[in-house]
Amino acid sequence: MSHTDTGVRAAGGWLAIASLLLTGTLITHGPLQTDLGRQMQIIADGSTRWAIAHWSAAAALSSFAVAGLVVLAARSRLTEGAWTMSAWAVLPVTALWTMTTAVAEATAVADAAIAGDRPMFDAWWAFSEGKATGFMFSALALAIIAGNEARTHQRVTPAGASWIGAAAGVASFFGWALGMWLGVGIGNLIWLVSSIILCLWALWFGIALAGVGRVSTAPAGARPVSRVASPVDP
């Protein structure tokens, strides 16, 4: 197996781990509240659950960073285009950027909520909210990756599923902007649901990449790869 094939399979494994962890995190996390007093109370009442969810998020985001770096090093068909190469490069940067949010919310934010220290909570929440902006651009990067996967002849997930993943990434981006920047409550729900859908597609994509063997070096005109088993080379 070539270096490129090994890299793609390794990246797929890391992507699958990251997506599985982040899916669980989002389900546990629930939608954010536009009322900070209400959000503070939710954290205080479920501090253990909140801490577990955000340590899990930190692990997931670290895994996304590894996946992006490995894909870039593999020099496969996944990074042949300028847009896709940029998307895979953006992924580790935004994942590491957002990871600091997860750590801050598992520690300082949770501690301030438990202590009922509203000024401290507000200060750390503002810091976390600013750093969490990276999540928007992670979602947009994954949307570009999913859209590229839907268009290529070498895809390892069905085109329809990949287009759904791309749409979910765009919805996650705008949902975050609506909820966190404009204070529109429904935006937080859109962000949560679309992010879960995006992570489920990324989980599927990662598992498929981890098991596809030599698909990464197939020529541009090759027939589509089987979705259910390691493909035989054309």
C-alpha positions in Angstrom: 0.0 0.0 0.0 1.4 3.4 -1.0 2.1 6.3 1.4 -0.9 8.1 -0.1 -3.3 5.2 0.5 -2.0 4.8 4.1 -2.5 8.5 4.7 -6.0 8.5 3.4 -7.0 5.5 5.5 -5.4 7.0 8.6 -7.1 10.3 8.1 -10.4 8.5 7.6 -10.0 6.8 10.9 -9.3 10.1 12.7 -12.2 11.7 11.0 -14.6 8.9 12.0 -13.4 9.1 15.7 -13.7 12.9 15.7 -17.2 12.8 14.1 -18.5 10.2 16.5 -17.2 12.1 19.6 -18.6 15.4 18.3 -22.0 13.8 17.5 -22.3 12.6 21.1 -21.2 15.9 22.4 -23.8 17.9 20.4 -26.6 15.6 21.5 -25.5 15.9 25.1 -24.9 19.6 24.8 -28.3 20.7 23.5 -29.2 24.1 22.0 -27.6 27.2 23.5 -29.7 29.8 25.2 -29.9 33.4 24.2 -30.6 34.4 27.8 -27.2 34.1 29.6 -28.9 33.8 33.0 -30.8 30.8 31.8 -27.7 29.3 30.2 -25.8 29.8 33.5 -28.4 28.0 35.5 -28.5 25.1 33.0 -24.8 24.7 33.4 -24.9 24.9 37.2 -27.7 22.3 37.3 -25.9 19.9 35.0 -22.3 20.7 35.6 -21.0 17.1 35.4 -22.8 16.5 32.1 -21.6 19.9 30.8 -17.9 19.1 31.7 -18.0 15.6 30.1 -19.6 17.0 26.9 -16.9 19.7 26.6 -13.9 17.4 27.3 -15.4 15.1 24.7 -15.6 18.1 22.3 -12.0 18.9 23.0 -11.0 15.4 22.1 -13.2 15.5 19.0 -11.7 18.8 17.8 -8.2 17.5 18.4 -9.0 14.5 16.2 -10.4 16.7 13.5 -7.1 18.6 13.5 -5.1 15.4 13.1 -7.4 14.2 10.3 -6.8 17.5 8.4 -3.0 17.4 8.8 -2.8 13.8 7.7 -4.9 14.4 4.6 -2.7 17.3 3.6 0.5 15.2 4.1 -1.0 12.3 2.0 -1.3 14.4 -1.2 -4.3 12.4 -2.4 -7.2 13.2 -4.7 -8.9 14.7 -1.6 -6.6 17.8 -2.0 -6.3 18.0 -5.7 -8.3 21.3 -6.0 -7.5 24.6 -4.5 -10.8 24.8 -2.6 -10.5 21.3 -1.1 -6.9 21.8 -0.2 -7.9 25.0 1.5 -10.8 23.4 3.3 -8.6 20.6 4.7 -6.1 23.2 5.8 -8.8 25.3 7.5 -10.1 22.3 9.4 -7.1 21.9 11.8 -6.8 25.6 12.3 -10.4 26.1 13.3 -10.5 22.9 15.3 -7.6 24.0 17.4 -9.1 27.5 17.7 -12.4 26.1 18.9 -10.8 23.5 21.2 -9.9 26.3 23.6 -13.6 27.1 23.9 -14.3 23.5 24.9 -11.6 23.5 27.6 -12.7 26.9 28.9 -16.3 25.8 29.2 -15.4 22.6 30.9 -13.4 24.5 33.5 -13.7 28.2 34.1 -17.3 28.6 32.7 -18.6 25.6 34.6 -16.9 26.7 37.9 -18.3 30.3 37.6 -21.8 28.9 36.9 -21.6 26.5 40.0 -20.3 29.4 42.2 -23.1 31.7 40.9 -20.4 34.3 40.0 -22.2 36.1 37.2 -19.4 38.7 36.3 -16.9 35.9 36.0 -19.3 33.7 34.0 -20.0 36.6 31.6 -16.3 37.2 31.1 -15.4 33.6 30.4 -18.6 33.1 28.3 -17.6 36.1 26.1 -14.1 34.6 25.6 -15.6 31.2 24.8 -18.1 32.6 22.4 -15.4 34.5 20.5 -13.1 31.4 20.2 -16.1 29.2 19.3 -16.5 31.2 16.1 -14.0 28.7 14.7 -16.8 26.1 14.7 -18.6 28.1 12.0 -15.6 27.8 9.7 -15.0 24.2 10.5 -18.6 23.5 9.4 -18.0 25.5 6.2 -14.8 23.6 5.5 -16.6 20.3 5.9 -19.4 21.6 3.6 -16.8 22.2 0.9 -15.3 18.7 1.4 -18.7 17.2 1.2 -19.7 19.1 -1.9 -16.5 18.0 -3.6 -17.2 14.4 -2.6 -20.6 14.6 -4.1 -19.2 15.8 -7.5 -16.3 13.4 -7.9 -16.4 10.1 -9.8 -14.2 8.6 -7.0 -16.7 9.3 -4.2 -16.9 6.8 -1.3 -20.3 8.0 0.0 -23.4 8.4 -2.2 -23.8 11.8 -4.0 -27.1 12.5 -2.3 -25.7 11.9 1.2 -22.7 14.1 0.4 -25.0 17.0 -0.8 -27.0 16.7 2.4 -23.7 16.9 4.3 -22.7 20.0 2.3 -26.1 21.6 2.9 -25.9 20.8 6.6 -22.5 22.5 6.8 -23.8 25.7 5.3 -26.9 25.6 7.6 -24.6 25.1 10.6 -22.6 28.2 9.6 -25.6 30.4 9.2 -27.4 28.9 12.2 -24.5 29.9 14.4 -24.5 33.4 13.0 -28.2 33.8 13.6 -28.1 32.4 17.2 -24.8 33.8 18.5 -24.3 37.0 16.6 -27.9 38.2 16.0 -29.5 36.6 19.1 -32.2 34.8 17.1 -33.2 31.8 19.2 -34.2 29.5 16.3 -30.6 29.9 14.9 -29.2 27.9 17.9 -31.6 25.0 17.1 -30.7 25.2 13.4 -27.0 25.1 14.3 -27.5 22.1 16.6 -29.6 19.9 14.3 -27.5 20.8 11.1 -24.2 20.2 13.0 -25.4 16.7 14.1 -26.4 15.9 10.5 -23.0 17.1 9.3 -21.1 15.0 11.8 -23.1 11.9 10.9 -22.1 12.4 7.2 -18.5 13.0 8.3 -18.6 9.8 10.3 -19.8 7.9 7.3 -17.2 9.5 5.1 -14.4 8.8 7.6 -15.4 5.1 7.9 -15.5 4.8 4.1 -12.1 6.4 3.7 -10.6 4.2 6.3 -11.7 1.1 4.4 -11.3 2.0 0.7 -7.8 0.8 0.0 -6.3 2.3 -3.1 -9.2 4.6 -4.2 -7.1 7.7 -3.4 -4.9 7.2 -6.4 -7.5 6.1 -9.0 -7.4 8.1 -12.3 -9.9 10.9 -12.8 -12.1 8.8 -15.1 -12.4 5.8 -13.0 -15.7 4.2 -12.2 -17.3 4.9 -8.8 -16.1 2.9 -5.9 -18.3 0.3 -4.1 -19.8 1.6 -0.9 -20.0 -1.7 1.0 -16.6 -3.3 0.7 -13.0 -2.5 0.1 -12.9 -1.9 -3.7 -10.9 -3.9 -6.2 -8.6 -1.7 -8.3 -9.9 -1.1 -11.9 
